[in-house]
Amino acid sequence: MKTSEVVAVIDAVISQNLALVGRDDGIRLNLFLEGPPGGGKSSLVHQGVKRHEMGMIDMRLADRDPVDFRGVPVVVDMATVWATSGELPRDPDWRGVLFIDELPQGTPMVQNAISQLVLDRRIGDYILPERAVIIAAGNPKSSKAASHDIPRHLANRFVFATVETELKGWSVWAAQNGIRPEITSFFHTHDNLLHAFDPAQKINPTPRSWAYASEILGLDLTPDSRLKLLAGAVGVGAAAMFEGHLRLWEQVPDISVIISDPENAPVPEGRNAPGITYALASKLSREMEKKNAPALVKYLRRLSPEYAVVCMREATARDEALGAVKDVEKWLAEHYSLMVG
């Protein structure tokens, strides 16, 4: 599933669970997001929780023992009872997502311990609050991320959704989460490097590692040190390609000139024009504000729509209020098919 589809699925599953609160009919859906490491599964769940203004408990099975779910036996009035983990929500009115991350990395004993919680929403004497939604995530065994097979009885208690990384959805997320435009613009000419996970390699370019690369660009480093650190985040080959992109970035026209004279400011030309123009589009998306939007829209009309839509998609994702600016609104209406395509 593309990112936009996964977002819709998360919202639908949360809404379906909450709609069944207080009812005896209906079956609650438990969602499992599956995909290779670094693909943004956890981020998508965190964003869904934020959209629904819910609480969240993040339990990672890779570092859990069975007692973290089943609890430990204690003697009360000469009888043995189970004292379950205080990490689980105790308030019966708690409303949120119980996020079981790294599920395949849990040992078979841990996976068996949570199976009753997933199916029956209880374990021992503990009962999960009615407004709790269960979502899990993990890497497939093929990723070689120390994953175990999920027992059939546990897998049968989830609806699986495979998370695929695609540029359009990731670019929107990146614009909303402060990923530098140098990074986002790179993939419009090197989309194969956004998520090139190879289990045989220790270091891979993934959405997560590119987020690290974005932070590296903000460090005070020499170009040589920067390249070495980037290689440590995304791999030697991807880092070398990205360094070439940064040289194109240095050729991006001055944004202040574009704002002051959008009809005469230079437009990239020549052999490197595509890479420079994509870089320019991403940079303009971060600079666009209500006051300069009319000027930037004028300039964007001088670019091919394929470049302008990159700017508009990232700008409106970063600041939805821009869509209400008259010039922006008109441009969006004229290029609706490109924006949603």
N, C-alpha and C positions, 0 to 999 in steps of 0.2 A: 504494500500500500504506500502511496505517496504521502508526504508529510501532511498535506491538507486533508487527505482522507483519514489519516490516523487521528488528527485533531477532532474531526467530526465524529469518529467512532468513540473516542474518549468522552466527549460531551454527551453523546447519545447513551452510553452505558451508565454514566453518572446519573443522568436524568431518569433512565429506566429504573435504576435501583431506588432512587428517592421517591418515584411515583408509587412504588410498592410498599412504602412505609405504612404500617397500620392495616395492611390487607393480608388475607390468607391465601388469595389466589395469585397466580403468576409465579414465575421462576426468576430469581435474580441472576443477572449475567455477571460472571467473573471474567475479567479481560486479562489476557496474557500478551504482552508485546515482545516479539522475538526479532532479533537482528544482530548483526556482528558488532563487536565492541566499538565504542566511540560514535555510534550512529545517532545519538540524541534521544534514546528511549526515555531515560529518566527525566530529561528536560521537558519532554512533551507532557509527562504526567504532572510535573510541578506546575507547568503553565495551565493545565486543565484545572488543577486545584485552585489556582489563583483566579481563573475566570469564574469559577463557581463559588468563590469566597468561602472555601471550606478549610477544615483542618487537615493535617496530614501526619501520618506516622510512617517513617521510612525504616523498614527492617530488611537488612541485607543478609541473606542466608549464608553467604560465604564465611561469615564470622559468627555463626550461631550454633548452639548446641540444642538438642531436643528439649532440655529443661527450660530453655528460653520461651517455649510455647506450652509444653505440657505442665511445667512448673516442677516444684520439688515437694516431696511428701512431708507433711508435718502432722503431729499427733494432737488432736483436739478432743477432749473428753473421752479419752481412751479409744478414739477412732482415727484412722489415717485419712487426711484430706490433702488435696493438692493446692499449694500456694502458687498461683500462676504469676507470670511476669508482670511487674508494675509498668512495663512499657506499653502494654495493651491498654486501650482506652477503658476507663472505669465509669465515666459519666454516661448513664443510659441515654442522655440526650445529645451525646457527642455526634457531630456531623462532619464527616471527613472521609479521606481515602486511606485505607490500610494498604500501603505500597510494599509489596514483597519483592524486593529487587534481588537480582543475581540468583534467582530460584534454582536454575540448573547447577549452580556451583555449591549448593547445599548438599551435604552428605545424604545418602539414602535414608538414614535414621531421622535427619532433620526434615527431609521432604515428607516422610511418613507422619511426622509429628504435626505438620501443618495441614495434612489432608482433611482431618475432621473439621478444622477451623474453616477451611475453604468451602466444604460441602454443607456442613450443618450450621456454620456460623457460631459454633461453640466448641469448646475443648474442655473436657472434664466438667467442672462446675462453672466455668467461665462462659458467659454469653456475650457475643459481640453486639454492640449497640445497633439498633434498627437502622440508623442513618449512616452506618458505615458502609463504604463501597470497597470491594476488594479488587485491586489491580496488581498484577505481577509483571515482571520483565526478566529477560535473560538472553544469553547468547546461545546459538545452536552449538551442538557438540562439534560440528565441522570447523568452528572457529578456533578450536583447541585452547579455549580459555578456562582450562581446568574444570570443564563442565561434566556433569553426570547425566545419564539418561533419566528423564522424568518418568516415574512409575506410571503405568497406564491408568491406574485408578485415579491418580492425581491429575494427569493431563486431561482426562475426561471431564474434569470439573471446571475447565476453563474454555473460553472461546479464544482462539489464537488469531493474532493479527501480525503479519510480517511487516516490519518497518523498513522501507526503502528510502535511501537518501536521494533526493532530487533537488536540483539547483534552485528552482523557483521557490519552493517552500523553505529551503534553508536560507535563501537570501532574505526572505521576509523575516525569519527568526533572527538572523544576524543583525538586520537593521534595527530590530526592536531591542536587541540586547547588547548594543554598543560594540559589535565587532567592527574593526576598522575597515574603511572603504578600500584600502590597499588590498585587503584580503578578499572581500566580496567581489571586487572587479576582476581579480585574477581568474576566477572560475568561468567567466564568460568566454574565455579562450582556452581554458584548461579544465573543463568540467570533469574529465576523467580522473583528476587528482583530488577531487573533493572527498571521496571516500574510496580509497584503493587499498582495502584491507587484505593482507596476505598473511595467513597464519604462520608461514615459514619465516617471516621477518619480525624482529623484535620491535622495530619502530615503523609505524605506518601513517600515511596521511588520512586522517578521519576528521569529521566535523569537530570532534572534541579537541584533537591535536591542533587543528587550525585556530580554534579559540585560544589555545595556549600561544600560538604564533602571533596572534593579534596582540597579546600582552607583551610578548618579546619585543615587538616593534616600538613599544613605549619605553623600553629600557635605554639607558645611556651607554651604548656600546659602540665600539669601532665596527666598521662594515665586516671585517674578518671575524670578529667575535660573534657578531650577530648571525652571520651565515652558519657558524659552527653550532650555535645554540638552536637555530631554526632546524638544522639537520638533526639535532637531538630530539626535536619535537615531531617533525613530519617525515624524516628520512632524508638521506643525502640527495637523491635525485629530485624529489619534490622541492627541496630547499633551493637547489641550484636553479630550477626553472622559475621559482618565485623571485629569486634575486634578479633574474633577467627582467621580470615584470616590474620590479621596483625601479629599474633604470628607465622603463617607459613612463612610470609614474612621475618621474622628475620632469618629463616633457609635457605634462598636463598644463593647459593654459591657465593663467592667473584668474582665479574666481572673481576677484574684485573688479577686474576689467570686464568680465562677462556681465556682472550685475550692473555696472555703470553704463555699459554700451552694448547691450545684447545683440543689436542688429549688425554691429561691425566688429565685434570681438572675434579673434581667430578661431577657425574650426580645424581640428586636426586633419592633416593631409599627408600623403606619401605612403611608403611601404608599411610603416608601423601604425598607420592611422587606426585600424580596428582595435588594437590593444590599448592605445592611448585614449580612444574615444570611450571604451568601456570603463577605463579608469576614471575618466572625466565624469561620466554619468554617475558612477557611484559616489564620487566626491561631491558633485552637485546635490545629490540626494541628502547628504548630511548637512549641507549648507543652506538648504531651502527653508525659509521661514515665511510667515504670512506677508511680511513687508517686502521681501525680495522675490516672492513667488511669481508675480506678473512678469518681471524682467527675465527670470530664468525660464519661464514658459516660452517667452519670445525666442530665446536662444535655442531651446529644445526643438522648436519648430524648424530650425535650420539643420537639425541632425536627422539621420534616418530614424524612422520610428523604432527599429529594433534596439537602438541605443537609448532613445528617449524613454521607452517603456521601462528600462532598467532603472533609470532615475526615478520615475514616477512611482513605480512599485515599491522601491525601498523607502522613498520619502514619505509616502502615505502610510506605509507600515510603521515607520518610526513616529509619525505625528498624524493621526487621523484627522485632526482639525484642518489640515491643509486641503482636504477634499472639499471644504466649504468655501475656499477662496474662488472667486468667480472664474478667473482665468484657468485655474487648475481644474475646476469642475467641468468647464467647457472642453478642455483637452481630454479629460478622462472619458467624457461622453463620446467624443469623436473617435477615441481609440479603445473603446470598451472591449471589442473582440480580442485585441492584443493583450490587454490587461488580464483578462480571465483565461486566455489561451495557454 
